[in-house]
Amino acid sequence: MDLLASAGPFGISPSTDQLIVINLAAILVGTTFNSPQKLIKWGGVIIAVVTSTCAIWCQH
């Protein structure tokens, strides 16, 4: 059981900072996706995907 708790999918063990970034990205998508302006709508999605990906794999 400890093996499953220490590493998630793809061998990633998320830290608190990574989880905060992912939660903030989810909030960004949730608040911008219903916007009538396409720049705000898709800009929010792109920013959320890039920051989440970097938070998980860049190990800053």
C-alpha positions in Angstrom: 0.0 0.0 0.0 2.9 2.4 0.7 4.1 1.9 -2.9 0.8 3.2 -4.2 0.9 6.2 -1.9 4.4 7.2 -2.7 4.0 7.4 -6.5 1.0 8.3 -8.6 0.3 7.7 -12.2 3.4 7.7 -14.4 5.7 7.5 -11.3 4.9 11.1 -10.2 4.6 11.9 -6.6 3.0 15.4 -6.4 4.2 17.8 -3.7 2.0 20.4 -2.0 3.2 23.1 -4.3 2.4 21.1 -7.4 -1.1 20.4 -6.1 -1.6 24.1 -5.4 -0.6 25.0 -9.0 -3.0 22.3 -10.4 -5.9 23.6 -8.2 -5.2 27.2 -9.3 -5.1 26.1 -12.9 -8.5 24.3 -12.5 -9.9 27.5 -11.0 -8.6 29.5 -13.9 -10.2 27.2 -16.4 -13.5 27.2 -14.5 -13.7 31.0 -14.4 -12.5 31.7 -18.0 -14.0 28.9 -20.0 -17.5 30.4 -20.2 -16.3 33.7 -21.5 -17.8 34.9 -24.7 -14.4 36.2 -25.9 -12.3 33.4 -27.4 -9.0 35.0 -26.4 -9.9 34.8 -22.7 -11.5 31.4 -23.0 -8.7 29.6 -24.8 -5.9 31.7 -23.2 -7.0 30.5 -19.8 -7.0 26.9 -20.9 -3.6 27.2 -22.5 -2.1 29.0 -19.5 -3.6 26.3 -17.2 -2.2 23.4 -19.2 1.3 24.9 -19.5 1.6 25.8 -15.8 0.2 22.4 -14.7 2.6 20.6 -17.0 5.6 22.6 -15.9 4.6 22.2 -12.2 4.5 18.4 -12.6 7.5 17.7 -14.8 9.9 20.6 -14.5 10.5 20.0 -10.7 11.1 23.7 -9.8 
